[in-house]
Amino acid sequence: MTTDPVLPAPLSPAMAVTFAPPVMEARRWLDGVTFAPDRPLINVSQAAPVDPPPVGLRQAIAQACLDDPAAHLYGPVLGLPALRTEVAQQWSTAYHGTVHEDQVAITQGCNQAFCAVLSTLTAPGDEVILPTPWYFNHKMWLDMASIRAVGLATGPDLLPDPQAAAALITDRTRAIVLVSPNNPGGVEYPADLMRAFYELAKARGIALIVDETYRDFDSRTGAPHDLFADPDWDQTLIQLYSFSKAYRLTGHRVGAAVASVARLAQVEKFLDTVAICPGQLGQIGALWGMRNLSQWVAQERDEILMRRAAMQAGFAGLEGWKLLGLGAYFAYVEHCADDPSPIFAQRLVRDAGVLLLPGTMFMPDDDARGQRQLRIAFANVDTTGIALLMDRLRTVTP
Protein backbone atom coordinates (compact mmCIF):
# COMPACT_ATOMS: atom_id res chain seq x y z
CA MET A 1 0.00 0.00 0.00
CA THR A 2 1.09 3.60 -0.50
CA THR A 3 2.36 5.66 2.39
CA ASP A 4 0.77 8.89 3.54
CA PRO A 5 2.35 12.21 2.49
CA VAL A 6 4.79 13.62 5.02
CA LEU A 7 3.05 15.98 7.43
CA PRO A 8 4.53 18.60 9.74
CA ALA A 9 4.48 17.66 13.41
CA PRO A 10 2.48 16.83 15.40
CA LEU A 11 0.93 13.65 14.06
CA SER A 12 -0.82 11.01 16.13
CA PRO A 13 1.34 7.85 16.14
CA ALA A 14 -1.81 5.72 15.91
CA MET A 15 -3.01 7.60 12.84
CA ALA A 16 0.43 7.42 11.29
CA VAL A 17 0.48 3.62 11.39
CA THR A 18 -3.06 3.31 9.98
CA PHE A 19 -2.99 2.40 6.30
CA ALA A 20 -4.57 4.61 3.65
CA PRO A 21 -8.20 3.89 2.64
CA PRO A 22 -7.88 0.94 0.22
CA VAL A 23 -10.66 1.92 -2.19
CA MET A 24 -9.19 5.41 -2.55
CA GLU A 25 -5.73 3.95 -3.09
CA ALA A 26 -7.05 1.66 -5.83
CA ARG A 27 -8.77 4.55 -7.57
CA ARG A 28 -5.41 6.28 -7.89
CA TRP A 29 -4.29 3.40 -10.08
CA LEU A 30 -6.59 4.85 -12.74
CA ASP A 31 -4.57 8.07 -12.97
CA GLY A 32 -3.07 8.41 -16.43
CA VAL A 33 -4.79 5.27 -17.79
CA THR A 34 -7.04 5.73 -20.82
CA PHE A 35 -9.77 3.24 -21.69
CA ALA A 36 -11.03 2.86 -25.24
CA PRO A 37 -14.71 3.70 -25.78
CA ASP A 38 -15.39 0.13 -26.91
CA ARG A 39 -13.51 -1.28 -23.91
CA PRO A 40 -14.54 0.74 -20.85
CA LEU A 41 -13.32 0.09 -17.34
CA ILE A 42 -15.03 -2.71 -15.39
CA ASN A 43 -14.98 -1.44 -11.81
CA VAL A 44 -15.42 -4.25 -9.29
CA SER A 45 -13.48 -2.58 -6.51
CA GLN A 46 -16.22 -1.26 -4.21
CA ALA A 47 -19.30 -2.90 -2.71
CA ALA A 48 -21.75 -0.04 -3.00
CA PRO A 49 -24.82 0.32 -5.23
CA VAL A 50 -24.40 3.05 -7.83
CA ASP A 51 -28.05 3.27 -8.86
CA PRO A 52 -30.37 5.64 -6.96
CA PRO A 53 -33.09 4.38 -4.61
CA PRO A 54 -36.52 3.52 -6.03
CA VAL A 55 -38.65 6.49 -7.02
CA GLY A 56 -41.08 6.05 -4.14
CA LEU A 57 -38.30 6.26 -1.58
CA ARG A 58 -36.84 9.34 -3.23
CA GLN A 59 -40.28 10.93 -3.26
CA ALA A 60 -40.66 10.22 0.46
CA ILE A 61 -37.34 11.98 1.12
CA ALA A 62 -38.27 14.88 -1.16
CA GLN A 63 -41.64 15.34 0.48
CA ALA A 64 -40.08 15.34 3.93
CA CYS A 65 -37.49 17.84 2.73
CA LEU A 66 -40.22 20.18 1.50
CA ASP A 67 -43.00 19.69 4.04
CA ASP A 68 -41.45 18.58 7.34
CA PRO A 69 -39.53 21.39 9.09
CA ALA A 70 -38.25 18.93 11.74
CA ALA A 71 -36.41 17.02 9.03
CA HIS A 72 -33.85 19.84 8.93
CA LEU A 73 -33.22 20.00 12.68
CA TYR A 74 -31.24 17.95 15.13
CA GLY A 75 -33.04 14.74 15.96
CA PRO A 76 -32.62 12.23 18.78
CA VAL A 77 -29.01 11.13 19.17
CA LEU A 78 -29.93 7.45 18.98
CA GLY A 79 -32.20 7.94 15.98
CA LEU A 80 -35.84 8.47 15.08
CA PRO A 81 -38.11 6.52 17.45
CA ALA A 82 -40.26 5.26 14.57
CA LEU A 83 -37.24 3.79 12.76
CA ARG A 84 -35.87 2.21 15.94
CA THR A 85 -39.29 0.65 16.57
CA GLU A 86 -39.55 -0.63 13.00
CA VAL A 87 -36.13 -2.28 13.21
CA ALA A 88 -37.02 -3.88 16.54
CA GLN A 89 -40.30 -5.27 15.24
CA GLN A 90 -38.90 -6.59 11.97
CA TRP A 91 -35.86 -8.11 13.68
CA SER A 92 -38.02 -9.82 16.30
CA THR A 93 -40.02 -11.45 13.50
CA ALA A 94 -37.09 -12.29 11.25
CA TYR A 95 -34.90 -13.79 13.98
CA HIS A 96 -37.70 -15.39 16.05
CA GLY A 97 -36.54 -13.47 19.08
CA THR A 98 -37.27 -10.36 21.11
CA VAL A 99 -35.70 -7.02 20.26
CA HIS A 100 -37.04 -3.84 21.86
CA GLU A 101 -36.85 -0.38 20.33
CA ASP A 102 -34.55 0.85 23.12
CA GLN A 103 -32.08 -1.88 22.11
CA VAL A 104 -31.69 -0.24 18.68
CA ALA A 105 -29.56 2.78 17.83
CA ILE A 106 -29.45 4.44 14.42
CA THR A 107 -26.04 5.64 13.29
CA GLN A 108 -24.40 7.52 10.43
CA GLY A 109 -23.70 4.32 8.55
CA CYS A 110 -22.57 0.90 9.73
CA ASN A 111 -18.91 1.93 10.01
CA GLN A 112 -19.90 4.53 12.60
CA ALA A 113 -21.86 1.87 14.46
CA PHE A 114 -18.70 -0.23 14.63
CA CYS A 115 -16.57 2.67 15.85
CA ALA A 116 -19.17 3.68 18.46
CA VAL A 117 -19.56 0.17 19.83
CA LEU A 118 -15.81 -0.47 19.98
CA SER A 119 -15.35 2.82 21.81
CA THR A 120 -17.58 1.51 24.59
CA LEU A 121 -15.73 -1.81 24.79
CA THR A 122 -12.06 -1.03 24.50
CA ALA A 123 -9.17 1.05 25.75
CA PRO A 124 -5.73 1.49 24.14
CA GLY A 125 -3.81 -1.76 24.42
CA ASP A 126 -6.89 -3.98 24.42
CA GLU A 127 -7.39 -6.72 21.81
CA VAL A 128 -10.16 -7.59 19.35
CA ILE A 129 -10.22 -10.81 17.31
CA LEU A 130 -10.88 -10.41 13.59
CA PRO A 131 -11.10 -13.40 11.24
CA THR A 132 -8.86 -12.99 8.21
CA PRO A 133 -9.36 -11.90 5.54
CA TRP A 134 -10.84 -8.98 7.49
CA TYR A 135 -12.91 -5.96 6.50
CA PHE A 136 -10.27 -3.27 6.20
CA ASN A 137 -12.28 -0.46 7.83
CA HIS A 138 -12.59 -2.57 10.98
CA LYS A 139 -8.82 -2.93 11.07
CA MET A 140 -8.33 0.78 10.37
CA TRP A 141 -10.47 1.85 13.32
CA LEU A 142 -8.70 -0.51 15.69
CA ASP A 143 -5.35 0.89 14.57
CA MET A 144 -6.56 4.48 15.02
CA ALA A 145 -7.76 3.65 18.52
CA SER A 146 -4.54 1.82 19.46
CA ILE A 147 -6.43 -1.47 19.79
CA ARG A 148 -4.56 -4.61 18.77
CA ALA A 149 -6.30 -6.50 15.98
CA VAL A 150 -5.66 -10.20 16.52
CA GLY A 151 -6.00 -12.05 13.24
CA LEU A 152 -7.88 -15.34 13.30
CA ALA A 153 -6.81 -17.27 10.21
CA THR A 154 -9.70 -18.98 8.42
CA GLY A 155 -9.57 -22.33 6.67
CA PRO A 156 -9.75 -23.10 2.94
CA ASP A 157 -13.52 -22.49 3.14
CA LEU A 158 -12.88 -19.04 4.71
CA LEU A 159 -14.81 -20.04 7.83
CA PRO A 160 -13.28 -19.24 11.24
CA ASP A 161 -12.77 -21.94 13.90
CA PRO A 162 -14.17 -21.21 17.40
CA GLN A 163 -11.52 -23.43 19.00
CA ALA A 164 -8.77 -21.48 17.25
CA ALA A 165 -10.43 -18.27 18.45
CA ALA A 166 -10.53 -19.56 22.01
CA ALA A 167 -6.77 -20.08 21.91
CA LEU A 168 -6.29 -16.40 21.01
CA ILE A 169 -8.32 -14.97 23.90
CA THR A 170 -6.25 -13.22 26.58
CA ASP A 171 -7.07 -11.01 29.53
CA ARG A 172 -6.98 -8.06 27.11
CA THR A 173 -9.50 -9.51 24.64
CA ARG A 174 -12.72 -7.51 24.57
CA ALA A 175 -14.58 -8.82 21.51
CA ILE A 176 -14.74 -11.18 18.56
CA VAL A 177 -16.01 -9.63 15.31
CA LEU A 178 -17.81 -11.69 12.67
CA VAL A 179 -19.12 -10.47 9.31
CA SER A 180 -21.78 -12.61 7.62
CA PRO A 181 -22.35 -12.71 4.70
CA ASN A 182 -18.68 -11.91 4.76
CA ASN A 183 -16.83 -8.92 3.38
CA PRO A 184 -14.46 -9.61 1.69
CA GLY A 185 -14.89 -13.38 1.51
CA GLY A 186 -18.56 -13.62 0.58
CA VAL A 187 -19.12 -16.74 2.70
CA GLU A 188 -22.26 -17.15 4.79
CA TYR A 189 -21.53 -18.38 8.31
CA PRO A 190 -23.67 -21.41 9.27
CA ALA A 191 -26.06 -20.93 12.18
CA ASP A 192 -24.27 -23.53 14.30
CA LEU A 193 -20.97 -21.73 13.79
CA MET A 194 -22.53 -18.45 14.90
CA ARG A 195 -23.93 -20.23 17.95
CA ALA A 196 -20.52 -21.68 18.80
CA PHE A 197 -18.90 -18.25 18.70
CA TYR A 198 -21.74 -16.81 20.78
CA GLU A 199 -21.32 -19.48 23.46
CA LEU A 200 -17.56 -18.93 23.45
CA ALA A 201 -17.92 -15.17 23.89
CA LYS A 202 -20.55 -15.63 26.59
CA ALA A 203 -18.42 -18.10 28.53
CA ARG A 204 -15.35 -15.86 28.35
CA GLY A 205 -17.18 -12.64 29.24
CA ILE A 206 -16.44 -10.81 26.00
CA ALA A 207 -18.66 -9.34 23.30
CA LEU A 208 -19.61 -11.02 20.03
CA ILE A 209 -20.03 -8.34 17.38
CA VAL A 210 -21.87 -9.57 14.29
CA ASP A 211 -21.85 -7.26 11.27
CA GLU A 212 -24.80 -8.22 9.06
CA THR A 213 -24.55 -5.42 6.52
CA TYR A 214 -25.33 -7.89 3.71
CA ARG A 215 -28.07 -9.90 5.45
CA ASP A 216 -30.64 -8.89 2.82
CA PHE A 217 -28.67 -10.79 0.16
CA ASP A 218 -28.10 -14.03 2.05
CA SER A 219 -28.83 -16.97 -0.26
CA ARG A 220 -30.46 -18.95 2.55
CA THR A 221 -34.10 -18.70 3.57
CA GLY A 222 -35.19 -18.05 7.13
CA ALA A 223 -33.16 -16.62 9.99
CA PRO A 224 -29.38 -16.87 9.46
CA HIS A 225 -28.93 -17.58 13.19
CA ASP A 226 -30.94 -17.97 16.38
CA LEU A 227 -28.94 -15.72 18.69
CA PHE A 228 -31.74 -13.19 19.25
CA ALA A 229 -33.92 -16.01 20.57
CA ASP A 230 -31.88 -16.12 23.78
CA PRO A 231 -33.63 -14.04 26.47
CA ASP A 232 -30.30 -12.56 27.56
CA TRP A 233 -28.79 -12.09 24.09
CA ASP A 234 -27.96 -8.46 24.81
CA GLN A 235 -25.42 -9.43 27.47
CA THR A 236 -23.13 -10.86 24.76
CA LEU A 237 -24.38 -10.07 21.24
CA ILE A 238 -23.99 -6.75 19.44
CA GLN A 239 -25.34 -6.65 15.91
CA LEU A 240 -24.45 -4.07 13.26
CA TYR A 241 -26.50 -3.31 10.16
CA SER A 242 -26.50 -0.96 7.17
CA PHE A 243 -29.46 0.41 5.25
CA SER A 244 -27.12 1.46 2.43
CA LYS A 245 -27.13 -1.76 0.47
CA ALA A 246 -30.76 -2.86 0.68
CA TYR A 247 -32.22 0.59 -0.07
CA ARG A 248 -29.35 2.21 -2.04
CA LEU A 249 -28.89 4.86 0.62
CA THR A 250 -25.08 4.93 0.62
CA GLY A 251 -24.85 8.72 0.43
CA HIS A 252 -27.32 9.23 3.26
CA ARG A 253 -25.24 7.19 5.76
CA VAL A 254 -27.80 5.23 7.76
CA GLY A 255 -26.78 2.23 9.85
CA ALA A 256 -27.78 0.60 13.11
CA ALA A 257 -26.40 -1.03 16.23
CA VAL A 258 -28.52 -3.51 18.18
CA ALA A 259 -27.33 -4.05 21.74
CA SER A 260 -28.29 -3.73 25.37
CA VAL A 261 -29.90 -0.57 26.69
CA ALA A 262 -26.91 -0.05 28.96
CA ARG A 263 -24.49 -0.39 26.04
CA LEU A 264 -26.44 2.08 23.92
CA ALA A 265 -26.40 4.61 26.75
CA GLN A 266 -22.63 4.63 26.30
CA VAL A 267 -22.90 4.62 22.50
CA GLU A 268 -25.02 7.76 22.83
CA LYS A 269 -22.02 9.61 24.26
CA PHE A 270 -19.93 8.74 21.23
CA LEU A 271 -22.63 9.63 18.71
CA ASP A 272 -23.46 12.94 20.39
CA THR A 273 -19.79 13.90 20.19
CA VAL A 274 -18.99 12.95 16.59
CA ALA A 275 -22.27 13.61 14.76
CA ILE A 276 -24.89 14.72 17.35
CA CYS A 277 -27.50 12.71 15.48
CA PRO A 278 -27.95 10.68 12.30
CA GLY A 279 -29.28 12.59 9.31
CA GLN A 280 -33.02 12.97 9.37
CA LEU A 281 -33.72 12.58 5.65
CA GLY A 282 -31.78 9.34 5.36
CA GLN A 283 -33.66 7.91 8.33
CA ILE A 284 -36.98 8.94 6.80
CA GLY A 285 -35.96 7.15 3.60
CA ALA A 286 -34.89 4.04 5.50
CA LEU A 287 -38.16 3.93 7.42
CA TRP A 288 -40.20 4.30 4.24
CA GLY A 289 -38.12 1.56 2.64
CA MET A 290 -38.64 -0.84 5.53
CA ARG A 291 -42.40 -0.28 5.42
CA ASN A 292 -42.88 -0.35 1.65
CA LEU A 293 -40.07 -2.10 -0.19
CA SER A 294 -39.98 -5.69 1.05
CA GLN A 295 -40.96 -7.07 -2.36
CA TRP A 296 -38.52 -4.77 -4.15
CA VAL A 297 -35.68 -5.85 -1.85
CA ALA A 298 -36.61 -9.49 -2.52
CA GLN A 299 -36.26 -8.83 -6.26
CA GLU A 300 -32.89 -7.15 -5.68
CA ARG A 301 -31.79 -10.24 -3.77
CA ASP A 302 -32.89 -12.47 -6.66
CA GLU A 303 -30.80 -10.37 -9.03
CA ILE A 304 -27.73 -10.61 -6.81
CA LEU A 305 -28.20 -14.38 -6.57
CA MET A 306 -28.29 -14.56 -10.37
CA ARG A 307 -25.02 -12.67 -10.53
CA ARG A 308 -23.57 -14.95 -7.88
CA ALA A 309 -24.45 -17.96 -10.05
CA ALA A 310 -22.86 -16.29 -13.06
CA MET A 311 -19.66 -15.67 -11.06
CA GLN A 312 -19.55 -19.29 -9.97
CA ALA A 313 -20.02 -20.55 -13.51
CA GLY A 314 -17.48 -18.07 -14.85
CA PHE A 315 -14.69 -19.10 -12.50
CA ALA A 316 -15.44 -22.78 -13.09
CA GLY A 317 -14.30 -22.18 -16.66
CA LEU A 318 -11.34 -19.92 -15.86
CA GLU A 319 -8.14 -21.95 -15.91
CA GLY A 320 -5.64 -21.29 -13.14
CA TRP A 321 -8.03 -19.33 -10.92
CA LYS A 322 -9.61 -20.65 -7.73
CA LEU A 323 -12.86 -19.42 -6.21
CA LEU A 324 -12.38 -19.35 -2.43
CA GLY A 325 -15.59 -17.66 -1.31
CA LEU A 326 -18.76 -16.37 -2.94
CA GLY A 327 -21.83 -14.61 -1.60
CA ALA A 328 -23.66 -11.32 -1.15
CA TYR A 329 -21.70 -8.78 -3.25
CA PHE A 330 -18.36 -10.60 -3.28
CA ALA A 331 -16.20 -13.20 -4.91
CA TYR A 332 -12.88 -13.87 -3.19
CA VAL A 333 -10.42 -15.64 -5.44
CA GLU A 334 -6.91 -16.97 -5.78
CA HIS A 335 -5.34 -15.64 -8.94
CA CYS A 336 -3.16 -17.37 -11.49
CA ALA A 337 -0.42 -14.78 -11.92
CA ASP A 338 3.23 -14.95 -10.97
CA ASP A 339 3.05 -11.40 -9.66
CA PRO A 340 1.94 -10.71 -6.06
CA SER A 341 -1.64 -9.49 -5.88
CA PRO A 342 -0.94 -5.72 -5.49
CA ILE A 343 1.20 -5.75 -8.65
CA PHE A 344 -1.19 -8.02 -10.52
CA ALA A 345 -4.19 -5.87 -9.57
CA GLN A 346 -2.53 -2.79 -11.01
CA ARG A 347 -1.59 -4.73 -14.13
CA LEU A 348 -5.24 -5.74 -14.55
CA VAL A 349 -6.15 -2.05 -14.80
CA ARG A 350 -3.69 -1.47 -17.63
CA ASP A 351 -3.95 -4.80 -19.46
CA ALA A 352 -7.58 -5.79 -18.94
CA GLY A 353 -9.46 -2.64 -17.96
CA VAL A 354 -10.49 -4.21 -14.63
CA LEU A 355 -10.27 -2.51 -11.23
CA LEU A 356 -10.42 -4.80 -8.19
CA LEU A 357 -8.71 -5.04 -4.82
CA PRO A 358 -5.74 -7.24 -3.86
CA GLY A 359 -5.99 -9.63 -0.94
CA THR A 360 -3.18 -7.79 0.85
CA MET A 361 -5.71 -5.08 1.67
CA PHE A 362 -7.63 -7.60 3.80
CA MET A 363 -4.75 -9.46 5.45
CA PRO A 364 -2.04 -8.88 8.04
CA ASP A 365 1.28 -7.90 6.49
CA ASP A 366 2.87 -11.17 7.56
CA ASP A 367 0.19 -13.39 6.00
CA ALA A 368 1.48 -14.48 2.60
CA ARG A 369 -1.94 -15.71 1.47
CA GLY A 370 -2.95 -12.16 0.63
CA GLN A 371 -0.32 -12.07 -2.10
CA ARG A 372 -2.29 -14.70 -4.02
CA GLN A 373 -5.81 -13.37 -3.46
CA LEU A 374 -8.20 -10.80 -4.93
CA ARG A 375 -11.64 -9.45 -4.02
CA ILE A 376 -14.23 -8.88 -6.74
CA ALA A 377 -17.32 -6.84 -5.81
CA PHE A 378 -19.93 -7.66 -8.44
CA ALA A 379 -22.99 -5.79 -7.17
CA ASN A 380 -22.85 -3.30 -10.03
CA VAL A 381 -22.05 -5.78 -12.82
CA ASP A 382 -24.94 -7.68 -14.41
CA THR A 383 -24.64 -11.17 -15.85
CA THR A 384 -23.60 -9.82 -19.26
CA GLY A 385 -20.93 -7.72 -17.60
CA ILE A 386 -19.75 -10.73 -15.59
CA ALA A 387 -19.30 -12.71 -18.81
CA LEU A 388 -17.25 -9.82 -20.18
CA LEU A 389 -15.21 -9.73 -16.98
CA MET A 390 -14.38 -13.42 -17.36
CA ASP A 391 -13.33 -12.85 -20.98
CA ARG A 392 -10.94 -10.12 -19.89
CA LEU A 393 -9.45 -12.13 -17.04
CA ARG A 394 -8.95 -15.05 -19.43
CA THR A 395 -6.77 -12.90 -21.71
CA VAL A 396 -4.34 -11.79 -19.00
CA THR A 397 -1.07 -13.68 -19.01
CA PRO A 398 0.25 -15.06 -15.72
C-alpha positions, 0 to 999 in steps of 0.5 A: 500500500502507498504511504501517507504524504509527510506531514509537519508535526504533530501527528498522532502515532496511531493515525500514522500507522493506519494504512490509507483507505484501500478503495481510494488507493485503488482509484489512484491506479486509474490516474493516467490510464485511458480506456477505449470507448469500446472497452470501458473500465469494469470497476469491481473494486467497491461494494456499494450500489451506484443506482439511486433508490426507487422512485417512491423512496426518493419521493418520500425523502423529497416530500419530507425535505419540503414539508417537514420542518423537523427534518432539517433539525437535530433529531434524537441522538440514537435515531428516530423513534419510529425507525428504531421501533420498526427495526425492533419489530422486523428483527423480532419477527425475522430472527424469532426473538425479542428485540425492543426499540430501546435496544436499537440505535441508528447511526451515520452508517454501519462503520460509525456503528462499529466505531461507536460500539468499539469505543464503549468496549475497549481502551488502548492496548486492548485486543479484538479478534478479527477473522482474516481476511478482514474488513479493512475499515474494521482494522483501520479503526482498531489501529486508530484507537490503538487497539490490537487486531488479533488475526484469526486465520480462516480455513480453505472455506474461509470459515473461522474456527471457534476453538482457534479463536478460544486459543487467542483470547487473553485477559486483554481480549474484549470482543470477537467480530464476525461479518456474515455474509462476509466482506471480503470473503462472501461466505455465509456463516452457518447458524451452528458456527454463529452459535458456537462463537456466541457461546464462546464469547458468553463463557469468556465474558467478551462481546460477540459483534456480528456485522450483518450489513449484507443480510438482505442478500443471504442466499439462505431462507429463514433466519441466518442464526438464532442468537436473538432467541436467547432471552439474555442475548444483549449481554453478549451479542452486538449486531451491526447493520446498514441500510445502504445496500438494501435501499441504495442509501449509501450517500445518506449514511444510515446504519444501526447497532442492536445491543443492550440498553446499557451499552447504547447509553454509552454509545449515545455519548460517542454519537453525540460527540462525533455527529450529534444525530444521524441525518433525518432525511436518510432515516426517513428514507430508510423507514419508508423503505422498511415499510414499503419495499420488502418485495422490491428488496426481494427482487434485488436479492434475486438479481444478486443471486443470479449474478452470484451464479454467473460468477460461480459458472465463470470461475469454473471455466477460468483456468488457473483461478480458484474461487475461495468464497462467494456470496452477497456482493463478493467473490474472493479468489486466488489468482493465477499470476506470478506477480503478487496481488498488489502488482497483478491488480494494477496490471489488470487495470492497464492490461484488462481494464479491470479494477479490483482489490488485492488480498493484501488489503484484507490481510495482516502484512505477515500473512502471505496468502494475501499475495495470491488473493483478490476481491471482486465486488460484483454488485454493479455488474450484471450477468452480461458484464460478468461474462465480459469480466471473465473474458478479460481475465482469461486474456491476461497472461500469468 
